[in-house]
Amino acid sequence: MSECKLDHSHEEVMKKYEQQKDYLPSDMEPLFQQFFDKEHTQDILNEVFHLLKKYDLSSVDEKNERENRLNLVLKNL
């Protein structure tokens, strides 16, 4: 994943999740629902956005890495 200098809003992250949720493991849905119920730092919003970005086009290994990172971020908030 490349670094992006843009800041992503809560709404942009939610929209990106909606676009990608059919490709994500279903057990992540409750984690995302909890995530969207709270406010987060800009760094966290950006990280989650970029982990979701083009998730559907990622290789299996890349998806696994992204899922692991998303789980770490979402479970520790």
mmCIF file of the N, C-alpha and C atoms, coordinates in Angstrom:
data_MODEL
# 
_entry.id   MODEL 
# 
loop_
_atom_site.group_PDB 
_atom_site.id 
_atom_site.type_symbol 
_atom_site.label_atom_id 
_atom_site.label_alt_id 
_atom_site.label_comp_id 
_atom_site.label_asym_id 
_atom_site.label_entity_id 
_atom_site.label_seq_id 
_atom_site.pdbx_PDB_ins_code 
_atom_site.Cartn_x 
_atom_site.Cartn_y 
_atom_site.Cartn_z 
_atom_site.occupancy 
_atom_site.B_iso_or_equiv 
_atom_site.pdbx_formal_charge 
_atom_site.auth_seq_id 
_atom_site.auth_comp_id 
_atom_site.auth_asym_id 
_atom_site.auth_atom_id 
_atom_site.pdbx_PDB_model_num 
ATOM 1   N N  . MET A 1 1  ? 0.841   -1.181  0.000  1.00 0.00 ? 1  MET A N  1 
ATOM 2   C CA . MET A 1 1  ? 0.000   0.000   0.000  1.00 0.00 ? 1  MET A CA 1 
ATOM 3   C C  . MET A 1 1  ? 0.883   1.239   0.000  1.00 0.00 ? 1  MET A C  1 
ATOM 4   N N  . SER A 1 2  ? 0.457   2.180   -0.743 1.00 0.00 ? 2  SER A N  1 
ATOM 5   C CA . SER A 1 2  ? 1.240   3.405   -0.809 1.00 0.00 ? 2  SER A CA 1 
ATOM 6   C C  . SER A 1 2  ? 0.776   4.394   0.249  1.00 0.00 ? 2  SER A C  1 
ATOM 7   N N  . GLU A 1 3  ? 1.676   5.277   0.598  1.00 0.00 ? 3  GLU A N  1 
ATOM 8   C CA . GLU A 1 3  ? 1.345   6.323   1.560  1.00 0.00 ? 3  GLU A CA 1 
ATOM 9   C C  . GLU A 1 3  ? 0.551   7.410   0.847  1.00 0.00 ? 3  GLU A C  1 
ATOM 10  N N  . CYS A 1 4  ? -0.430  7.918   1.534  1.00 0.00 ? 4  CYS A N  1 
ATOM 11  C CA . CYS A 1 4  ? -1.257  8.982   0.991  1.00 0.00 ? 4  CYS A CA 1 
ATOM 12  C C  . CYS A 1 4  ? -1.201  10.150  1.960  1.00 0.00 ? 4  CYS A C  1 
ATOM 13  N N  . LYS A 1 5  ? -1.141  11.330  1.428  1.00 0.00 ? 5  LYS A N  1 
ATOM 14  C CA . LYS A 1 5  ? -1.046  12.525  2.273  1.00 0.00 ? 5  LYS A CA 1 
ATOM 15  C C  . LYS A 1 5  ? -2.408  13.157  2.531  1.00 0.00 ? 5  LYS A C  1 
ATOM 16  N N  . LEU A 1 6  ? -3.470  12.550  1.999  1.00 0.00 ? 6  LEU A N  1 
ATOM 17  C CA . LEU A 1 6  ? -4.811  13.084  2.215  1.00 0.00 ? 6  LEU A CA 1 
ATOM 18  C C  . LEU A 1 6  ? -5.377  12.597  3.540  1.00 0.00 ? 6  LEU A C  1 
ATOM 19  N N  . ASP A 1 7  ? -6.118  13.464  4.183  1.00 0.00 ? 7  ASP A N  1 
ATOM 20  C CA . ASP A 1 7  ? -6.839  13.072  5.384  1.00 0.00 ? 7  ASP A CA 1 
ATOM 21  C C  . ASP A 1 7  ? -8.239  12.638  4.978  1.00 0.00 ? 7  ASP A C  1 
ATOM 22  N N  . HIS A 1 8  ? -8.686  11.533  5.556  1.00 0.00 ? 8  HIS A N  1 
ATOM 23  C CA . HIS A 1 8  ? -9.993  10.981  5.217  1.00 0.00 ? 8  HIS A CA 1 
ATOM 24  C C  . HIS A 1 8  ? -10.945 11.169  6.385  1.00 0.00 ? 8  HIS A C  1 
ATOM 25  N N  . SER A 1 9  ? -12.144 11.591  6.064  1.00 0.00 ? 9  SER A N  1 
ATOM 26  C CA . SER A 1 9  ? -13.158 11.845  7.093  1.00 0.00 ? 9  SER A CA 1 
ATOM 27  C C  . SER A 1 9  ? -13.795 10.531  7.546  1.00 0.00 ? 9  SER A C  1 
ATOM 28  N N  . HIS A 1 10 ? -14.502 10.631  8.655  1.00 0.00 ? 10 HIS A N  1 
ATOM 29  C CA . HIS A 1 10 ? -15.269 9.505   9.177  1.00 0.00 ? 10 HIS A CA 1 
ATOM 30  C C  . HIS A 1 10 ? -16.220 8.988   8.091  1.00 0.00 ? 10 HIS A C  1 
ATOM 31  N N  . GLU A 1 11 ? -16.865 9.908   7.380  1.00 0.00 ? 11 GLU A N  1 
ATOM 32  C CA . GLU A 1 11 ? -17.818 9.550   6.335  1.00 0.00 ? 11 GLU A CA 1 
ATOM 33  C C  . GLU A 1 11 ? -17.128 8.847   5.160  1.00 0.00 ? 11 GLU A C  1 
ATOM 34  N N  . GLU A 1 12 ? -15.949 9.296   4.810  1.00 0.00 ? 12 GLU A N  1 
ATOM 35  C CA . GLU A 1 12 ? -15.213 8.644   3.715  1.00 0.00 ? 12 GLU A CA 1 
ATOM 36  C C  . GLU A 1 12 ? -14.818 7.226   4.096  1.00 0.00 ? 12 GLU A C  1 
ATOM 37  N N  . VAL A 1 13 ? -14.415 7.045   5.326  1.00 0.00 ? 13 VAL A N  1 
ATOM 38  C CA . VAL A 1 13 ? -14.035 5.701   5.788  1.00 0.00 ? 13 VAL A CA 1 
ATOM 39  C C  . VAL A 1 13 ? -15.275 4.801   5.784  1.00 0.00 ? 13 VAL A C  1 
ATOM 40  N N  . MET A 1 14 ? -16.378 5.327   6.235  1.00 0.00 ? 14 MET A N  1 
ATOM 41  C CA . MET A 1 14 ? -17.614 4.551   6.249  1.00 0.00 ? 14 MET A CA 1 
ATOM 42  C C  . MET A 1 14 ? -18.033 4.166   4.826  1.00 0.00 ? 14 MET A C  1 
ATOM 43  N N  . LYS A 1 15 ? -17.926 5.101   3.920  1.00 0.00 ? 15 LYS A N  1 
ATOM 44  C CA . LYS A 1 15 ? -18.275 4.834   2.518  1.00 0.00 ? 15 LYS A CA 1 
ATOM 45  C C  . LYS A 1 15 ? -17.350 3.754   1.934  1.00 0.00 ? 15 LYS A C  1 
ATOM 46  N N  . LYS A 1 16 ? -16.064 3.853   2.233  1.00 0.00 ? 16 LYS A N  1 
ATOM 47  C CA . LYS A 1 16 ? -15.116 2.861   1.734  1.00 0.00 ? 16 LYS A CA 1 
ATOM 48  C C  . LYS A 1 16 ? -15.426 1.488   2.319  1.00 0.00 ? 16 LYS A C  1 
ATOM 49  N N  . TYR A 1 17 ? -15.778 1.457   3.599  1.00 0.00 ? 17 TYR A N  1 
ATOM 50  C CA . TYR A 1 17 ? -16.169 0.190   4.218  1.00 0.00 ? 17 TYR A CA 1 
ATOM 51  C C  . TYR A 1 17 ? -17.396 -0.396  3.506  1.00 0.00 ? 17 TYR A C  1 
ATOM 52  N N  . GLU A 1 18 ? -18.386 0.430   3.247  1.00 0.00 ? 18 GLU A N  1 
ATOM 53  C CA . GLU A 1 18 ? -19.599 -0.044  2.569  1.00 0.00 ? 18 GLU A CA 1 
ATOM 54  C C  . GLU A 1 18 ? -19.268 -0.635  1.196  1.00 0.00 ? 18 GLU A C  1 
ATOM 55  N N  . GLN A 1 19 ? -18.305 -0.047  0.516  1.00 0.00 ? 19 GLN A N  1 
ATOM 56  C CA . GLN A 1 19 ? -17.899 -0.545  -0.801 1.00 0.00 ? 19 GLN A CA 1 
ATOM 57  C C  . GLN A 1 19 ? -17.180 -1.890  -0.700 1.00 0.00 ? 19 GLN A C  1 
ATOM 58  N N  . GLN A 1 20 ? -16.492 -2.116  0.403  1.00 0.00 ? 20 GLN A N  1 
ATOM 59  C CA . GLN A 1 20 ? -15.640 -3.294  0.530  1.00 0.00 ? 20 GLN A CA 1 
ATOM 60  C C  . GLN A 1 20 ? -16.200 -4.389  1.441  1.00 0.00 ? 20 GLN A C  1 
ATOM 61  N N  . LYS A 1 21 ? -17.258 -4.114  2.175  1.00 0.00 ? 21 LYS A N  1 
ATOM 62  C CA . LYS A 1 21 ? -17.696 -5.047  3.213  1.00 0.00 ? 21 LYS A CA 1 
ATOM 63  C C  . LYS A 1 21 ? -18.074 -6.428  2.687  1.00 0.00 ? 21 LYS A C  1 
ATOM 64  N N  . ASP A 1 22 ? -18.536 -6.529  1.462  1.00 0.00 ? 22 ASP A N  1 
ATOM 65  C CA . ASP A 1 22 ? -18.874 -7.843  0.903  1.00 0.00 ? 22 ASP A CA 1 
ATOM 66  C C  . ASP A 1 22 ? -17.642 -8.715  0.674  1.00 0.00 ? 22 ASP A C  1 
ATOM 67  N N  . TYR A 1 23 ? -16.483 -8.097  0.648  1.00 0.00 ? 23 TYR A N  1 
ATOM 68  C CA . TYR A 1 23 ? -15.233 -8.824  0.424  1.00 0.00 ? 23 TYR A CA 1 
ATOM 69  C C  . TYR A 1 23 ? -14.504 -9.143  1.727  1.00 0.00 ? 23 TYR A C  1 
ATOM 70  N N  . LEU A 1 24 ? -14.910 -8.496  2.791  1.00 0.00 ? 24 LEU A N  1 
ATOM 71  C CA . LEU A 1 24 ? -14.276 -8.689  4.095  1.00 0.00 ? 24 LEU A CA 1 
ATOM 72  C C  . LEU A 1 24 ? -14.897 -9.877  4.817  1.00 0.00 ? 24 LEU A C  1 
ATOM 73  N N  . PRO A 1 25 ? -14.137 -10.487 5.732  1.00 0.00 ? 25 PRO A N  1 
ATOM 74  C CA . PRO A 1 25 ? -14.724 -11.571 6.537  1.00 0.00 ? 25 PRO A CA 1 
ATOM 75  C C  . PRO A 1 25 ? -15.928 -11.036 7.325  1.00 0.00 ? 25 PRO A C  1 
ATOM 76  N N  . SER A 1 26 ? -16.980 -11.800 7.370  1.00 0.00 ? 26 SER A N  1 
ATOM 77  C CA . SER A 1 26 ? -18.216 -11.344 8.030  1.00 0.00 ? 26 SER A CA 1 
ATOM 78  C C  . SER A 1 26 ? -18.024 -11.095 9.523  1.00 0.00 ? 26 SER A C  1 
ATOM 79  N N  . ASP A 1 27 ? -17.065 -11.763 10.136 1.00 0.00 ? 27 ASP A N  1 
ATOM 80  C CA . ASP A 1 27 ? -16.849 -11.552 11.578 1.00 0.00 ? 27 ASP A CA 1 
ATOM 81  C C  . ASP A 1 27 ? -16.253 -10.181 11.893 1.00 0.00 ? 27 ASP A C  1 
ATOM 82  N N  . MET A 1 28 ? -15.874 -9.441  10.877 1.00 0.00 ? 28 MET A N  1 
ATOM 83  C CA . MET A 1 28 ? -15.349 -8.095  11.093 1.00 0.00 ? 28 MET A CA 1 
ATOM 84  C C  . MET A 1 28 ? -16.463 -7.044  11.181 1.00 0.00 ? 28 MET A C  1 
ATOM 85  N N  . GLU A 1 29 ? -17.644 -7.386  10.734 1.00 0.00 ? 29 GLU A N  1 
ATOM 86  C CA . GLU A 1 29 ? -18.736 -6.404  10.710 1.00 0.00 ? 29 GLU A CA 1 
ATOM 87  C C  . GLU A 1 29 ? -19.020 -5.795  12.084 1.00 0.00 ? 29 GLU A C  1 
ATOM 88  N N  . PRO A 1 30 ? -19.130 -6.587  13.149 1.00 0.00 ? 30 PRO A N  1 
ATOM 89  C CA . PRO A 1 30 ? -19.367 -5.965  14.470 1.00 0.00 ? 30 PRO A CA 1 
ATOM 90  C C  . PRO A 1 30 ? -18.230 -5.027  14.896 1.00 0.00 ? 30 PRO A C  1 
ATOM 91  N N  . LEU A 1 31 ? -17.017 -5.362  14.516 1.00 0.00 ? 31 LEU A N  1 
ATOM 92  C CA . LEU A 1 31 ? -15.878 -4.489  14.849 1.00 0.00 ? 31 LEU A CA 1 
ATOM 93  C C  . LEU A 1 31 ? -16.009 -3.147  14.151 1.00 0.00 ? 31 LEU A C  1 
ATOM 94  N N  . PHE A 1 32 ? -16.418 -3.181  12.902 1.00 0.00 ? 32 PHE A N  1 
ATOM 95  C CA . PHE A 1 32 ? -16.604 -1.928  12.172 1.00 0.00 ? 32 PHE A CA 1 
ATOM 96  C C  . PHE A 1 32 ? -17.782 -1.136  12.717 1.00 0.00 ? 32 PHE A C  1 
ATOM 97  N N  . GLN A 1 33 ? -18.836 -1.818  13.114 1.00 0.00 ? 33 GLN A N  1 
ATOM 98  C CA . GLN A 1 33 ? -19.988 -1.102  13.690 1.00 0.00 ? 33 GLN A CA 1 
ATOM 99  C C  . GLN A 1 33 ? -19.562 -0.374  14.966 1.00 0.00 ? 33 GLN A C  1 
ATOM 100 N N  . GLN A 1 34 ? -18.782 -1.015  15.792 1.00 0.00 ? 34 GLN A N  1 
ATOM 101 C CA . GLN A 1 34 ? -18.260 -0.374  17.006 1.00 0.00 ? 34 GLN A CA 1 
ATOM 102 C C  . GLN A 1 34 ? -17.332 0.782   16.641 1.00 0.00 ? 34 GLN A C  1 
ATOM 103 N N  . PHE A 1 35 ? -16.520 0.567   15.638 1.00 0.00 ? 35 PHE A N  1 
ATOM 104 C CA . PHE A 1 35 ? -15.595 1.602   15.183 1.00 0.00 ? 35 PHE A CA 1 
ATOM 105 C C  . PHE A 1 35 ? -16.359 2.859   14.762 1.00 0.00 ? 35 PHE A C  1 
ATOM 106 N N  . PHE A 1 36 ? -17.411 2.684   13.988 1.00 0.00 ? 36 PHE A N  1 
ATOM 107 C CA . PHE A 1 36 ? -18.154 3.836   13.466 1.00 0.00 ? 36 PHE A CA 1 
ATOM 108 C C  . PHE A 1 36 ? -19.008 4.527   14.527 1.00 0.00 ? 36 PHE A C  1 
ATOM 109 N N  . ASP A 1 37 ? -19.209 3.886   15.645 1.00 0.00 ? 37 ASP A N  1 
ATOM 110 C CA . ASP A 1 37 ? -19.972 4.507   16.738 1.00 0.00 ? 37 ASP A CA 1 
ATOM 111 C C  . ASP A 1 37 ? -19.138 5.487   17.559 1.00 0.00 ? 37 ASP A C  1 
ATOM 112 N N  . LYS A 1 38 ? -17.836 5.525   17.301 1.00 0.00 ? 38 LYS A N  1 
ATOM 113 C CA . LYS A 1 38 ? -16.938 6.370   18.086 1.00 0.00 ? 38 LYS A CA 1 
ATOM 114 C C  . LYS A 1 38 ? -16.210 7.357   17.179 1.00 0.00 ? 38 LYS A C  1 
ATOM 115 N N  . GLU A 1 39 ? -15.595 8.328   17.815 1.00 0.00 ? 39 GLU A N  1 
ATOM 116 C CA . GLU A 1 39 ? -14.724 9.250   17.083 1.00 0.00 ? 39 GLU A CA 1 
ATOM 117 C C  . GLU A 1 39 ? -13.297 8.740   17.187 1.00 0.00 ? 39 GLU A C  1 
ATOM 118 N N  . HIS A 1 40 ? -12.507 9.033   16.158 1.00 0.00 ? 40 HIS A N  1 
ATOM 119 C CA . HIS A 1 40 ? -11.130 8.537   16.111 1.00 0.00 ? 40 HIS A CA 1 
ATOM 120 C C  . HIS A 1 40 ? -10.184 9.621   15.623 1.00 0.00 ? 40 HIS A C  1 
ATOM 121 N N  . THR A 1 41 ? -8.917  9.421   15.929 1.00 0.00 ? 41 THR A N  1 
ATOM 122 C CA . THR A 1 41 ? -7.911  10.364  15.470 1.00 0.00 ? 41 THR A CA 1 
ATOM 123 C C  . THR A 1 41 ? -7.803  10.303  13.952 1.00 0.00 ? 41 THR A C  1 
ATOM 124 N N  . GLN A 1 42 ? -7.244  11.341  13.396 1.00 0.00 ? 42 GLN A N  1 
ATOM 125 C CA . GLN A 1 42 ? -7.061  11.376  11.949 1.00 0.00 ? 42 GLN A CA 1 
ATOM 126 C C  . GLN A 1 42 ? -6.153  10.243  11.481 1.00 0.00 ? 42 GLN A C  1 
ATOM 127 N N  . ASP A 1 43 ? -5.138  9.934   12.258 1.00 0.00 ? 43 ASP A N  1 
ATOM 128 C CA . ASP A 1 43 ? -4.225  8.842   11.888 1.00 0.00 ? 43 ASP A CA 1 
ATOM 129 C C  . ASP A 1 43 ? -4.958  7.509   11.781 1.00 0.00 ? 43 ASP A C  1 
ATOM 130 N N  . ILE A 1 44 ? -5.842  7.247   12.721 1.00 0.00 ? 44 ILE A N  1 
ATOM 131 C CA . ILE A 1 44 ? -6.600  5.989   12.710 1.00 0.00 ? 44 ILE A CA 1 
ATOM 132 C C  . ILE A 1 44 ? -7.550  5.963   11.516 1.00 0.00 ? 44 ILE A C  1 
ATOM 133 N N  . LEU A 1 45 ? -8.245  7.054   11.282 1.00 0.00 ? 45 LEU A N  1 
ATOM 134 C CA . LEU A 1 45 ? -9.148  7.113   10.130 1.00 0.00 ? 45 LEU A CA 1 
ATOM 135 C C  . LEU A 1 45 ? -8.392  6.870   8.825  1.00 0.00 ? 45 LEU A C  1 
ATOM 136 N N  . ASN A 1 46 ? -7.249  7.499   8.688  1.00 0.00 ? 46 ASN A N  1 
ATOM 137 C CA . ASN A 1 46 ? -6.453  7.326   7.468  1.00 0.00 ? 46 ASN A CA 1 
ATOM 138 C C  . ASN A 1 46 ? -5.976  5.887   7.316  1.00 0.00 ? 46 ASN A C  1 
ATOM 139 N N  . GLU A 1 47 ? -5.535  5.309   8.413  1.00 0.00 ? 47 GLU A N  1 
ATOM 140 C CA . GLU A 1 47 ? -5.034  3.934   8.345  1.00 0.00 ? 47 GLU A CA 1 
ATOM 141 C C  . GLU A 1 47 ? -6.138  2.966   7.941  1.00 0.00 ? 47 GLU A C  1 
ATOM 142 N N  . VAL A 1 48 ? -7.288  3.081   8.564  1.00 0.00 ? 48 VAL A N  1 
ATOM 143 C CA . VAL A 1 48 ? -8.397  2.175   8.239  1.00 0.00 ? 48 VAL A CA 1 
ATOM 144 C C  . VAL A 1 48 ? -8.834  2.376   6.791  1.00 0.00 ? 48 VAL A C  1 
ATOM 145 N N  . PHE A 1 49 ? -8.906  3.620   6.357  1.00 0.00 ? 49 PHE A N  1 
ATOM 146 C CA . PHE A 1 49 ? -9.276  3.890   4.970  1.00 0.00 ? 49 PHE A CA 1 
ATOM 147 C C  . PHE A 1 49 ? -8.326  3.170   4.008  1.00 0.00 ? 49 PHE A C  1 
ATOM 148 N N  . HIS A 1 50 ? -7.037  3.282   4.259  1.00 0.00 ? 50 HIS A N  1 
ATOM 149 C CA . HIS A 1 50 ? -6.066  2.699   3.328  1.00 0.00 ? 50 HIS A CA 1 
ATOM 150 C C  . HIS A 1 50 ? -5.978  1.186   3.421  1.00 0.00 ? 50 HIS A C  1 
ATOM 151 N N  . LEU A 1 51 ? -6.332  0.635   4.556  1.00 0.00 ? 51 LEU A N  1 
ATOM 152 C CA . LEU A 1 51 ? -6.421  -0.822  4.648  1.00 0.00 ? 51 LEU A CA 1 
ATOM 153 C C  . LEU A 1 51 ? -7.627  -1.342  3.865  1.00 0.00 ? 51 LEU A C  1 
ATOM 154 N N  . LEU A 1 52 ? -8.663  -0.548  3.803  1.00 0.00 ? 52 LEU A N  1 
ATOM 155 C CA . LEU A 1 52 ? -9.855  -0.930  3.054  1.00 0.00 ? 52 LEU A CA 1 
ATOM 156 C C  . LEU A 1 52 ? -9.724  -0.654  1.553  1.00 0.00 ? 52 LEU A C  1 
ATOM 157 N N  . LYS A 1 53 ? -8.971  0.362   1.223  1.00 0.00 ? 53 LYS A N  1 
ATOM 158 C CA . LYS A 1 53 ? -8.845  0.780   -0.175 1.00 0.00 ? 53 LYS A CA 1 
ATOM 159 C C  . LYS A 1 53 ? -8.314  -0.360  -1.038 1.00 0.00 ? 53 LYS A C  1 
ATOM 160 N N  . LYS A 1 54 ? -9.058  -0.672  -2.085 1.00 0.00 ? 54 LYS A N  1 
ATOM 161 C CA . LYS A 1 54 ? -8.707  -1.725  -3.050 1.00 0.00 ? 54 LYS A CA 1 
ATOM 162 C C  . LYS A 1 54 ? -8.508  -3.088  -2.390 1.00 0.00 ? 54 LYS A C  1 
ATOM 163 N N  . TYR A 1 55 ? -9.137  -3.284  -1.256 1.00 0.00 ? 55 TYR A N  1 
ATOM 164 C CA . TYR A 1 55 ? -9.061  -4.587  -0.585 1.00 0.00 ? 55 TYR A CA 1 
ATOM 165 C C  . TYR A 1 55 ? -9.512  -5.696  -1.530 1.00 0.00 ? 55 TYR A C  1 
ATOM 166 N N  . ASP A 1 56 ? -10.599 -5.460  -2.242 1.00 0.00 ? 56 ASP A N  1 
ATOM 167 C CA . ASP A 1 56 ? -11.163 -6.464  -3.143 1.00 0.00 ? 56 ASP A CA 1 
ATOM 168 C C  . ASP A 1 56 ? -10.205 -6.874  -4.259 1.00 0.00 ? 56 ASP A C  1 
ATOM 169 N N  . LEU A 1 57 ? -9.267  -6.025  -4.592 1.00 0.00 ? 57 LEU A N  1 
ATOM 170 C CA . LEU A 1 57 ? -8.315  -6.310  -5.675 1.00 0.00 ? 57 LEU A CA 1 
ATOM 171 C C  . LEU A 1 57 ? -6.994  -6.892  -5.181 1.00 0.00 ? 57 LEU A C  1 
ATOM 172 N N  . SER A 1 58 ? -6.865  -7.026  -3.882 1.00 0.00 ? 58 SER A N  1 
ATOM 173 C CA . SER A 1 58 ? -5.615  -7.495  -3.285 1.00 0.00 ? 58 SER A CA 1 
ATOM 174 C C  . SER A 1 58 ? -5.454  -9.000  -3.434 1.00 0.00 ? 58 SER A C  1 
ATOM 175 N N  . SER A 1 59 ? -4.206  -9.428  -3.413 1.00 0.00 ? 59 SER A N  1 
ATOM 176 C CA . SER A 1 59 ? -3.919  -10.862 -3.419 1.00 0.00 ? 59 SER A CA 1 
ATOM 177 C C  . SER A 1 59 ? -4.360  -11.476 -2.092 1.00 0.00 ? 59 SER A C  1 
ATOM 178 N N  . VAL A 1 60 ? -4.420  -12.770 -2.024 1.00 0.00 ? 60 VAL A N  1 
ATOM 179 C CA . VAL A 1 60 ? -4.808  -13.460 -0.793 1.00 0.00 ? 60 VAL A CA 1 
ATOM 180 C C  . VAL A 1 60 ? -3.855  -13.091 0.339  1.00 0.00 ? 60 VAL A C  1 
ATOM 181 N N  . ASP A 1 61 ? -2.564  -13.082 0.068  1.00 0.00 ? 61 ASP A N  1 
ATOM 182 C CA . ASP A 1 61 ? -1.589  -12.723 1.102  1.00 0.00 ? 61 ASP A CA 1 
ATOM 183 C C  . ASP A 1 61 ? -1.777  -11.284 1.576  1.00 0.00 ? 61 ASP A C  1 
ATOM 184 N N  . GLU A 1 62 ? -2.016  -10.394 0.640  1.00 0.00 ? 62 GLU A N  1 
ATOM 185 C CA . GLU A 1 62 ? -2.233  -8.992  0.988  1.00 0.00 ? 62 GLU A CA 1 
ATOM 186 C C  . GLU A 1 62 ? -3.517  -8.827  1.799  1.00 0.00 ? 62 GLU A C  1 
ATOM 187 N N  . LYS A 1 63 ? -4.559  -9.547  1.425  1.00 0.00 ? 63 LYS A N  1 
ATOM 188 C CA . LYS A 1 63 ? -5.807  -9.496  2.194  1.00 0.00 ? 63 LYS A CA 1 
ATOM 189 C C  . LYS A 1 63 ? -5.578  -9.971  3.624  1.00 0.00 ? 63 LYS A C  1 
ATOM 190 N N  . ASN A 1 64 ? -4.826  -11.033 3.778  1.00 0.00 ? 64 ASN A N  1 
ATOM 191 C CA . ASN A 1 64 ? -4.525  -11.543 5.121  1.00 0.00 ? 64 ASN A CA 1 
ATOM 192 C C  . ASN A 1 64 ? -3.785  -10.508 5.951  1.00 0.00 ? 64 ASN A C  1 
ATOM 193 N N  . GLU A 1 65 ? -2.819  -9.860  5.352  1.00 0.00 ? 65 GLU A N  1 
ATOM 194 C CA . GLU A 1 65 ? -2.071  -8.812  6.060  1.00 0.00 ? 65 GLU A CA 1 
ATOM 195 C C  . GLU A 1 65 ? -2.996  -7.664  6.464  1.00 0.00 ? 65 GLU A C  1 
ATOM 196 N N  . ARG A 1 66 ? -3.834  -7.255  5.547  1.00 0.00 ? 66 ARG A N  1 
ATOM 197 C CA . ARG A 1 66 ? -4.759  -6.153  5.839  1.00 0.00 ? 66 ARG A CA 1 
ATOM 198 C C  . ARG A 1 66 ? -5.758  -6.545  6.929  1.00 0.00 ? 66 ARG A C  1 
ATOM 199 N N  . GLU A 1 67 ? -6.276  -7.767  6.849  1.00 0.00 ? 67 GLU A N  1 
ATOM 200 C CA . GLU A 1 67 ? -7.211  -8.244  7.878  1.00 0.00 ? 67 GLU A CA 1 
ATOM 201 C C  . GLU A 1 67 ? -6.547  -8.273  9.252  1.00 0.00 ? 67 GLU A C  1 
ATOM 202 N N  . ASN A 1 68 ? -5.329  -8.754  9.296  1.00 0.00 ? 68 ASN A N  1 
ATOM 203 C CA . ASN A 1 68 ? -4.607  -8.792  10.570 1.00 0.00 ? 68 ASN A CA 1 
ATOM 204 C C  . ASN A 1 68 ? -4.433  -7.388  11.138 1.00 0.00 ? 68 ASN A C  1 
ATOM 205 N N  . ARG A 1 69 ? -4.057  -6.461  10.289 1.00 0.00 ? 69 ARG A N  1 
ATOM 206 C CA . ARG A 1 69 ? -3.856  -5.091  10.746 1.00 0.00 ? 69 ARG A CA 1 
ATOM 207 C C  . ARG A 1 69 ? -5.186  -4.445  11.155 1.00 0.00 ? 69 ARG A C  1 
ATOM 208 N N  . LEU A 1 70 ? -6.221  -4.671  10.372 1.00 0.00 ? 70 LEU A N  1 
ATOM 209 C CA . LEU A 1 70 ? -7.540  -4.144  10.734 1.00 0.00 ? 70 LEU A CA 1 
ATOM 210 C C  . LEU A 1 70 ? -8.008  -4.702  12.072 1.00 0.00 ? 70 LEU A C  1 
ATOM 211 N N  . ASN A 1 71 ? -7.811  -5.989  12.275 1.00 0.00 ? 71 ASN A N  1 
ATOM 212 C CA . ASN A 1 71 ? -8.190  -6.589  13.554 1.00 0.00 ? 71 ASN A CA 1 
ATOM 213 C C  . ASN A 1 71 ? -7.425  -5.952  14.708 1.00 0.00 ? 71 ASN A C  1 
ATOM 214 N N  . LEU A 1 72 ? -6.144  -5.731  14.525 1.00 0.00 ? 72 LEU A N  1 
ATOM 215 C CA . LEU A 1 72 ? -5.362  -5.079  15.573 1.00 0.00 ? 72 LEU A CA 1 
ATOM 216 C C  . LEU A 1 72 ? -5.887  -3.690  15.872 1.00 0.00 ? 72 LEU A C  1 
ATOM 217 N N  . VAL A 1 73 ? -6.140  -2.941  14.841 1.00 0.00 ? 73 VAL A N  1 
ATOM 218 C CA . VAL A 1 73 ? -6.607  -1.558  15.030 1.00 0.00 ? 73 VAL A CA 1 
ATOM 219 C C  . VAL A 1 73 ? -8.004  -1.535  15.642 1.00 0.00 ? 73 VAL A C  1 
ATOM 220 N N  . LEU A 1 74 ? -8.913  -2.310  15.082 1.00 0.00 ? 74 LEU A N  1 
ATOM 221 C CA . LEU A 1 74 ? -10.315 -2.250  15.500 1.00 0.00 ? 74 LEU A CA 1 
ATOM 222 C C  . LEU A 1 74 ? -10.544 -2.835  16.890 1.00 0.00 ? 74 LEU A C  1 
ATOM 223 N N  . LYS A 1 75 ? -9.792  -3.833  17.246 1.00 0.00 ? 75 LYS A N  1 
ATOM 224 C CA . LYS A 1 75 ? -9.975  -4.467  18.557 1.00 0.00 ? 75 LYS A CA 1 
ATOM 225 C C  . LYS A 1 75 ? -9.312  -3.676  19.682 1.00 0.00 ? 75 LYS A C  1 
ATOM 226 N N  . ASN A 1 76 ? -8.426  -2.781  19.351 1.00 0.00 ? 76 ASN A N  1 
ATOM 227 C CA . ASN A 1 76 ? -7.700  -2.037  20.376 1.00 0.00 ? 76 ASN A CA 1 
ATOM 228 C C  . ASN A 1 76 ? -8.160  -0.602  20.517 1.00 0.00 ? 76 ASN A C  1 
ATOM 229 N N  . LEU A 1 77 ? -9.350  -0.313  20.063 1.00 0.00 ? 77 LEU A N  1 
ATOM 230 C CA . LEU A 1 77 ? -9.876  1.047   20.179 1.00 0.00 ? 77 LEU A CA 1 
ATOM 231 C C  . LEU A 1 77 ? -10.868 1.148   21.307 1.00 0.00 ? 77 LEU A C  1 
# 
